[in-house]
Amino acid sequence: MTPFTIRTGSWDELQNDAKLIREQVFIQEQQITAADEWDEEDAVSLHFVVYDQDQPIATARLLQNNSVGRVAVLKSHRGLGIGKLLMQQIIQQAKHEQREFLKLSSQVHAMQFYAALGFNVEGEQYLDCAIPHIDMRLLFRSA
């Protein structure tokens, strides 16, 4: 199996690779408008990009308010555990920064994926960009 590497950095450092993935997954595959995809949060978020050798294949961002967002894995690389690897890296980063929790808005079809990582459902389903979502949260036990 190819060793995957994860780079963490600012939008300035990682935007070219992150944009490539998000355009394919959210804008092309899921038909989310560019206006809904790109926002001012990118500039102030910590970004994560997973690489298969030199090819960017997955991305996510961690916002200052402890929200994980824009989690995306290219269709060609799904089912290989890359999303889990990516989320574990974000969880480690959050613990390292001594954050108290992580939260995210999961597409309903991905709930089990996040639940397996320890996230719990909060509240009711709602539509975001015409896709059913539900809020989920992961609490870290304080030492």
C-alpha positions in Angstrom: 0.0 0.0 0.0 1.2 3.5 -0.8 2.2 5.5 2.2 0.0 8.5 2.4 1.3 11.8 3.8 -0.7 14.6 5.4 0.3 18.2 5.2 -1.1 20.8 7.6 -0.9 24.5 6.9 -2.6 27.8 6.1 -4.8 28.5 3.1 -1.9 30.3 1.4 0.2 27.2 1.7 -2.4 24.5 0.7 -5.2 26.3 -1.2 -4.1 25.0 -4.7 -4.3 21.4 -3.6 -7.4 21.8 -1.4 -9.3 23.7 -4.1 -8.6 20.9 -6.6 -10.2 18.3 -4.3 -13.1 20.5 -3.2 -14.0 21.5 -6.7 -14.1 17.8 -7.8 -16.0 16.5 -4.8 -18.4 19.4 -3.8 -18.8 21.5 -6.9 -18.7 18.8 -9.6 -19.9 15.6 -7.8 -22.4 17.1 -5.3 -23.5 20.1 -7.4 -22.7 22.7 -4.7 -22.4 26.2 -6.1 -19.0 27.9 -6.0 -20.7 30.7 -4.1 -21.6 28.2 -1.3 -18.3 26.4 -1.4 -15.8 29.3 -1.0 -16.0 31.5 2.1 -13.9 33.7 4.3 -13.3 30.9 6.8 -10.7 29.4 4.5 -8.3 32.2 5.1 -8.4 31.7 8.9 -8.7 27.9 9.1 -6.0 25.3 9.5 -6.0 23.1 6.4 -5.2 19.4 6.0 -4.3 17.8 2.7 -3.6 14.1 2.2 -1.3 13.1 -0.6 -0.8 9.8 -2.4 2.8 10.3 -3.4 2.6 13.8 -4.8 -1.1 13.7 -5.7 -3.5 15.6 -3.4 -6.4 13.1 -2.7 -8.2 14.4 0.4 -8.7 17.6 2.4 -10.4 19.1 5.4 -10.2 22.3 7.4 -10.3 23.1 11.1 -11.9 26.4 12.1 -11.1 28.5 15.1 -14.5 27.7 16.6 -13.5 24.0 16.7 -15.6 23.1 13.7 -14.3 20.6 11.2 -15.4 21.2 7.6 -15.1 20.6 3.9 -14.0 17.0 4.5 -13.5 15.5 1.1 -11.8 12.4 -0.4 -11.5 12.0 -4.2 -13.9 9.3 -5.5 -10.8 7.4 -6.8 -9.5 7.0 -3.3 -12.6 6.3 -1.2 -12.9 3.1 0.8 -9.2 3.0 1.6 -9.4 4.5 5.1 -8.1 7.9 4.0 -11.0 9.8 5.5 -10.4 8.1 8.8 -6.6 8.9 8.6 -7.5 12.5 7.9 -9.9 12.8 10.7 -7.5 11.1 13.2 -4.9 13.7 12.2 -7.4 16.5 12.9 -8.4 15.0 16.2 -4.8 14.7 17.2 -4.2 18.4 16.2 -7.2 19.5 18.3 -6.0 17.5 21.3 -2.5 19.0 20.8 -4.0 22.5 20.8 -6.0 21.5 24.0 -9.4 22.2 22.4 -12.3 21.0 24.4 -14.3 19.5 21.6 -14.7 19.2 17.8 -18.0 19.8 16.0 -19.0 19.2 12.4 -22.0 19.2 10.1 -22.1 15.7 8.7 -23.9 14.8 5.5 -26.4 12.2 6.7 -24.9 9.4 4.6 -21.6 9.9 6.5 -23.0 9.8 10.0 -21.7 6.3 10.7 -18.2 7.3 9.6 -18.0 10.1 12.1 -19.8 8.0 14.8 -17.0 5.4 14.5 -14.5 8.2 15.3 -16.4 9.1 18.5 -18.6 11.9 17.3 -22.2 12.0 18.6 -25.3 13.3 16.9 -26.7 16.6 18.2 -30.2 17.8 17.1 -32.2 17.1 14.1 -31.4 16.7 10.4 -31.5 19.8 8.2 -30.8 20.7 4.6 -27.6 22.5 3.7 -27.1 23.2 -0.1 -30.1 20.8 -0.6 -28.1 17.9 1.1 -29.4 16.4 4.3 -27.0 17.2 7.2 -26.8 16.6 10.9 -24.6 18.2 13.6 -22.2 16.0 15.4 -19.8 16.7 18.3 -16.7 15.0 19.8 -15.9 15.9 23.4 -12.4 15.5 24.7 -12.1 14.5 28.4 -10.2 17.1 30.3 -7.2 15.7 32.1 
